[in-house]
C-alpha cells in the first residue's frame, strides 16, 4: 500500500470514527486511531471511561468496528491496543 492509499484509508477510518465519537464523548470516553498496518489491520486506542466501561466490548464491536467495516469493507481486523480482551 502506497502513502496515498494509506492516507485515503486513514481519512475514511477517521470519518467513520467521527460518527461514533459523540456517543463516546457523552459518556466521558473517546477513541484514537493508533495504527493501520500494511495488511489492513486497524488498531484503536480506547480513551477515558471507554477503557474500563463494562459495555466496551459491545461498543467496540457494534459501534466502532461496524462503522469502520461499513466505510472500509476490505479491512481485515479491528483491534483495541489497550484493552486486552478486545485485541
TATA-V760257 format. One record per helix or strand of 2 or more residues. SS is the DSSP state (H for helix, E for strand). FROM is the first residue (numbers start at 0). TO is the last residue. If there is no record, write none. Layout:
{{SS FROM TO} {SS FROM TO}}
This chain:
{{H 2 25} {E 28 35} {E 40 47} {H 48 50} {H 55 70} {E 76 79} {H 83 85}}
